[in-house]
Amino acid sequence: MRMQKNVVYDYDVALWRYWPSSDFPIVASVRASAVPSALVAALRVMAKRRIRHVSYVAVRCPDGTFQRWENGLTLHEEVVAS
């Protein structure tokens, strides 16, 4: 009987407001079917938590790889004038 490998379909996002920090990161899971990339997953978590800037970001992708932003990430929201 073959054991089936666990398949991950989420982006696991960790955000640190300050780096280095002894504080625990802000963590969330984002469905891979809802976003096209690790960057968009991180930005979505920032928007949901109303965080404009983080110092460090780490994302585990659905394929098991990791992406990191070591120089921070800033959320810029576009304002559309009517």
SVG drawing of the C-alpha trace seen along z (x, -y; Angstrom):
<svg xmlns="http://www.w3.org/2000/svg" viewBox="-17 -62 34 64">
<polyline fill="none" stroke="black" stroke-width="0.4" points="0.0,0.0 1.4,-3.4 1.3,-6.3 0.1,-9.4 2.2,-12.5 0.4,-15.4 -0.3,-18.1 -0.4,-21.7 -2.8,-24.1 -2.1,-27.1 0.4,-29.9 1.6,-30.1 2.5,-33.7 4.5,-35.1 5.0,-38.8 7.3,-40.6 6.7,-44.3 10.2,-44.7 13.3,-42.6 15.0,-41.2 12.4,-40.8 11.7,-38.6 7.9,-39.0 6.0,-36.2 5.2,-36.9 1.7,-37.5 0.8,-34.3 -2.0,-33.4 -2.9,-30.9 -4.2,-31.9 -5.8,-29.5 -3.6,-29.2 -6.7,-29.2 -7.5,-32.7 -4.2,-34.4 -1.7,-34.1 1.6,-34.4 3.3,-34.5 3.7,-38.2 -0.1,-38.7 -0.7,-36.3 1.5,-38.4 -0.1,-41.7 -3.6,-40.2 -2.7,-39.3 -1.3,-42.8 -4.5,-44.4 -6.7,-42.2 -4.8,-43.0 -4.5,-46.7 -0.8,-46.7 0.9,-49.2 4.6,-48.1 6.4,-45.0 10.2,-44.6 10.4,-40.9 8.1,-38.4 8.4,-34.7 5.9,-32.7 5.8,-28.9 4.4,-28.2 2.1,-25.3 5.0,-23.5 7.0,-23.5 9.4,-26.3 9.9,-29.5 10.0,-33.1 11.3,-35.9 11.4,-39.7 14.2,-40.7 14.2,-44.4 10.5,-44.9 7.3,-45.1 4.9,-48.1 1.3,-48.0 0.2,-50.9 -3.5,-51.1 -4.7,-52.8 -7.4,-55.4 -9.7,-55.9 -11.2,-59.3 -14.8,-59.3"/>
</svg>
